[in-house]
Amino acid sequence: MKFKEIKNKYGYVECFPKPNEKFLKNFYKNIYFKKKVTKSFSDSYSKQEILNKKLRAEFEIKLIKKNIKKKNINFLEIGSGEGYILNEANKCKDWNVVGVDFNSFAIDKFNKKVKKLFFTKDPDIFLDDAIKSKSKFDIIVLNNVLEHVINPKNLLKQIRKITNNSSTIFISIPNDYSILQTMAAKNKKHPWFQPPQHITYFNTINIKPFLRKNYFEIIDMVSNFPIEVFLFSKFSYYYNSSKKGKSVHKARLILENLILSSGFEKAYKFFNSCCNLGFGRNFSVIIKKKK
């Protein structure tokens, strides 16, 4: 199937035509992790990559805790992937932690010890069941999820029904069509456009009106290391070179791990500043319902 880039009325890009639900459910249940259609997941990682995943999960849980006052927490991660955030959340005292994803291939490989907290289930069905049972969660995490769903607006509607006014929602997504990406790529083909695994393309600018229109307000924002700075040198322009890509990826890991290891406050100031400038390959928002 051929896909086109279409900017919708809300100001963000999405693929056209969109794959149907049956196709996507089969894709994530039987293909996504098994056949490694994305470089985000692998059968093995370097020491720097493993360290980065652990440090990032630790940083993100601290960021969530910074923005929530309640002690007895019901925590839900939708799309738990490899389980690094789930594992870090499980270390928190008085947190009742659960996660859900289409399959357990990745969590079995990297964080099997939190498998007991994990539901192998269609997240959409899990959410419908939670709504029917009137379950409420104090923290909900969507780490690289929103870009995969056919209708992100409907997902936020479901989340509203299982949260309270005091609940905190953490959303982490790729920073696509960002100022650095578009300046570096200019009129070239957009390599970050990757349907069907990515359907919707948000960035630090267009996420704000989208959330406002869906009755959420942003409490905090951070990004990760702005790897796109390497695109401004012909010696490290990695979009057209897998060799340069591997080298740049390694450099990004070392630099981000150094920043994350400097302590939460210093890392927060750096990543918050990057996000305010629109820099960073990925970014995260802490949101709450509008009162």
Secondary structure as UniProt FT lines:
FT   STRAND          4..7
FT   TURN            9..10
FT   STRAND          13..16
FT   HELIX           21..26
FT   HELIX           27..31
FT   TURN            32..36
FT   TURN            39..40
FT   HELIX           47..66
FT   STRAND          73..78
FT   TURN            81..82
FT   HELIX           84..89
FT   TURN            90..91
FT   TURN            93..94
FT   STRAND          95..101
FT   HELIX           105..110
FT   HELIX           112..117
FT   STRAND          118..120
FT   HELIX           123..132
FT   TURN            133..134
FT   STRAND          137..143
FT   HELIX           146..148
FT   HELIX           152..161
FT   STRAND          163..174
FT   TURN            176..177
FT   HELIX           179..185
FT   TURN            186..187
FT   TURN            191..192
FT   TURN            195..197
FT   STRAND          200..201
FT   TURN            204..206
FT   HELIX           207..213
FT   TURN            214..215
FT   STRAND          216..223
FT   HELIX           227..232
FT   TURN            234..235
FT   HELIX           238..240
FT   HELIX           242..260
FT   TURN            261..262
FT   HELIX           264..277
FT   STRAND          282..289
//
